[in-house]
C-alpha cells in the first residue's frame, strides 16, 4: 500500500511538470521536465525568483488564454523564467489565485476589484491592458432583438468566477425583466457557443476582447444577432460602478454584421501579489513593453494595449516595481 501511494504521488508530480491537465486544476506547463529543471537552475540571478511563474488566464477560447500563453513564452525567452499558464474561470478566480500566491500573474477586469470577496490589500497592478466588450449573442432564428425579448428564454451568463457572469447579472438586474422568468445557465465561452449552435440555449453573454474566437467561428456557420444594451442601462451602470464605458462593437467585427452594436466595455488589468519583489515586477513589466509587438501579434484585442494608457482606469495600487519602470519611461512623474 505504501509503495502504491508513493507511485501515485510520483505519477501526479510527473504529470504536473510535463503539462498533463487535470479536471480539477486544468493547469498547463509549456516545457518538459528536463527543460524546466535546467531553466530553473539557470534563472537565479536574472532578477526573477526561482519559483515557477504561473499566469492565471481563462477559457481556452478567450483572449486571456492566448495572451497568457504568449506572455509565458516571452518571460521564458527574455527573462529565463520557468513559466506556465493556468486555465481558469477568468477574472474573479484569477484575483483569488494571485492573492493566495497560487499564481504570480493574473488577468482580470477592473470591475472585479471592488467586489467584497476580492482582497485588494494583497493585490497590485502591473499594467492596464485592452478592454473587454460585452457581447450578447443570439441566432437569427431565435427572433430576439432586445433585452426585453429574453423573458422566458434560456440564457448563458458565464461561469461562476468569471467577469462575464458579473457584468451579465448586473445588466439583467438593471432591466425590468422578472428574475423568475429567466432561465439562466452558467457556461464557458466554448460551451455557450456550442449550446447556441445546437439550440439548447437562446442567447449568451460574452465579456471579451474583440473579436472573440468562439463568436467569430459561430458567425461563419450560423446567422447571428447581437443584442444592444440600452443607453439608460449603460448610464445607470456607469453611475453605480464607475468602471464601465459606453462603446460599440464595430460592424466589421464578425461575419454577417450589418451595423455596429451599442454596448459597454470594461478595462482589463494584469495583477500580481503585493509581496512580489520590486526587481521581479520591474523586469516583468519591462519585458512586457519592450516586446509588446509580439504580444499584439497574438490577438487583435492586444493592439489597444499602450504604455501611454498603462496606469489609467485601474482602481488598484500599482506595484512599486511597475511604477519604477513607468517613471523611467516618463509615463508618470517621480513620486
N, C-alpha and C positions, 0 to 999 in steps of 0.2 A: 504493500500500500504506500509506503514511504517513497519507494522508487517510482511508483506510478504518479504520485503527486509531483515529485521533482520533475519528471518528464513533461508533465502538463505545463509547469511553470516555465521550463526551458523553451518549450514549443511556443508558448504565448509571447515570451520575450523575443524570440527569433522573428515571429510574425510582425510584432510591433516595429522592430528595427527595419525589416525588409519591406514594409509597406502593406502588409495584409490589412484588410478592412473588416472590422467587427461591427455588428449591427448596433451595439450599444455605444461604441466610441466613434466609429466611422472616421478614423484618423489615417491620413496619408503621409508617408515619408518618401521623399523623392530619390533617395540614393540607397544602394545596397549596404549591408552591414560593414563590410571591409572599408568602403569609401567613407562612411560616416565616422568610423573609429579613427581612420587616418586624418580626416579633416579636423576632428575634434582635438586631436593631439597637436595639430599644426596651427590651430586658430588662436591659441593663447598668445597674448602679447599684441594682438592686432586691434585692440580696442573693443572687442566683443567678449562677453563672458563665455565660458566653455560649456554652458548648458545648451541643450538643443533649442533653437529659435523656432517656436511653433507659432504659426499665423492662423488665427481663427477666421474662417471665411463664411460660407453659407451653402446654399443649394448648388449642386454641381453645374446647373444650367445658368446660374446667376453671374453677375459681373464680379461680385466679391470673390467668387471662386477663381475665375480666370485671372484676375489681377493678383490674387494671393499666390497663385502658382508662379506667376512671373516674378513677383517680389521675392519669393523663396529662392528662385533661380538666381536673381540678381544679388541677393545677400550672400549666397554661396560663392558666386563668381567673383564678386568685387570685395567682399569682406572676409572671405574664408569661413563664413558661419556654417554651422551644422544646422540646416534649416528644413522645415517641412510644413505642410498645411493640414488643417483640421476641418473637415466638413461639419457644419453646424446648422442650426435653425436660424442663424444670422444674428441680427443686431442685439437683441436682449440677451441671448445666450452668450454672445461674444463678450459683452461687457462683464458678465458674471465670470466667465472663464479667465479673463485678463485680471480682474480684481482679485481672484483667488490664486493667481500665479500658475494657472493651468494652461495658459498661453501667454506668449510675450507680447504679441501684437494682435489687435482685433479690428475688424471693420464694423462700423455702426452708424446709424442715422442719429442726428443730433437730438431728435425728439425723445429718444430713449433715455438720454442723460438726466432728464428731470423726473423720471419715474421713481416712486418710493423705494423700489427694490434695487435700484442702481446705486452702488456705493461710490459716489463721486470722490470721496476722500482718498480712495485707493487708485483712482484713475488719473491719467494725464494724457493730454492730446499731443500727437506728434505732428500732424498736419491735416488741414481741411482737404477734402477730395472733390469729387464731382457731385452732382445732385441726383437723387432718385426722383422719378416721376411716378405718380400714382396713375396706374393704367387699369381701368375697369373694363374687362373684355367680355364680350358675348359673341354669339354667332348670329348671322343674318336671320336664320330660320326661327330664332327664339323670339323675334319681334319685341325686343327690349330696347327702348330708345332713351330712357331716363331712369334716374334712381327710383322714381315712383313706380316704375314698371317691375321693380324687384319684389313687390309684395307677392307672397306665395311661391317664389322661385327658389331654386337650390343654388346657393352661393358659396364659393370658397373664399375665405378671408385670410388665408395664410396660416402657417404653422404656429403653434404655441412657441414663444421665444423669438418670434420674428417681428421686425419693424412693420412688415406688411399687415400683420394682424392688428397691430396697434393703431395704425392710421385707418385701416378699414373700419374698425369698430368705432373710432372717433367720428368718421364721416357718417356712418349709419346712425349714430346717436344724435347727430345734428339734423337728421331728416325727421319727418313725421310718420315714418313707417312703423307700424306696430311690431314690436320685437317678436311676439308670439306667432307672427305670420312670415317670419324669415327663417328659412331652412338653411342653417349655416353648416359648412364643412371646413375643416382645418387642414388644408392640403398644401404641399410644397409647390413650387413653380411647375416642376415637371409633372407632378400628379394632377395639378389643376389643368394643365394643357391637355393631358390625356383624357381627363374627365369631360372637358369641353368637346373634344373631338368625338368621344363615344356617346355623348348626350346624357351622362349621369349627373352633370350639373348644368345650370343655365348661364351662370356668369362667374367671373373670378376677379379678385383684386390682385394686382402685381405692383409692388413698390420696388422699382428697379431703375438702373441706368437704362438709357435707350440707345439702340434697340435691345429689348430683352430677347435672348436667343430662342426661348420656347415660343414666344408670341410670333417672332419672325418665321419660325418653322411652320407654325399653325397657319399663318396667313398665306402660305404657299399651297396649302391643302384645303383650306376652308375659308369661306367668306366671313370675315369678322366685322363686328361693330364695336365701337368704343363709346362708353357712356360718359358724358361730360359731367363735371362737378359744378353745380350752380354757383353763381357769384356770391350769393348771400351765405352759403355754407362756407365758402373759402374765407370770406371776411370774418365770420364768427370763429373759425379755427385759428386764423391769424391773430385775432384779438385775444383769444383764450390762451394760446400756447406760445405765440411769438416766434416760432421757428419755421413756419410754413410760408411758401412764396407762391403767388399766383403765376401760373406758367401755362404752356401749351405743348401738346405732343404734335410735332410738325407733321404736315400731311404726307410727307415722303418717307416717314419712318418705317411703315410696313406696307406690304403689297395690298392693293385694293383700297387704301385710304384715299378718300376724295377731298377731305378738308382737315384742318387742324382741330384738335380737341382740347377744350378748356380743362385744366386740372391744377393740382398743386405739386410743388416739388419740395424736397427736403434735402438739406446738405448732408453729405457723408463725411465722416472723420475717421482717421486712423488713431487708435488709442493704445497706450501701454500702461503698465502699472507704475505707481509712484516711486517704487524702490529701485527701478532700473537705474544703472549708473549714468551720470551725465555724459561720459565719453561714449558709452554704448548708444544712448539715444541720439547723440550728435552724429555719430557715424551712420546710423540707420537713416536719418533724415538727409544727410549729405549724399549718401548713395542714391536715395530715392530721387533727389532732384538733379544730380549730376547725370543720371541715366534715365531721366523721365521719358525721353522719346521712345525708349524700348518698352516702357510700360504703356505708353499711349498707343503703340502698335498692336497691343493685345486686344483692345476693345475700343470702339468709337467713343463710349462714355468717358473714357480717360482723357480725351482731348480737351475736356473742360478743366482739367487739373492745371493750376497755375501757381507759381510761387508767390505772385503778387497777391493772390487770394488765400494764401496758406494759413493765415491766422484770423481770418474773418468768418463771422457767423458760426462760431464754435463756443457754446456756453460751458466751457470747461477750462480749467487751468492748463496751460501748456507745460510740458516737461522742460526743465531748465536746459537740458542738452539741446532740445529742439530750438528753444529761444536763443541759445548761443549761436546756433547756425544761422537763424534768420537775422540776428543782429549783424553778424559778419557780412551777410548778403545785402544789408541795408533795407531789409523789409520792415524792421521795427527799430525804434530808437533804443539806444543803450538804456538799460534800466538803472 
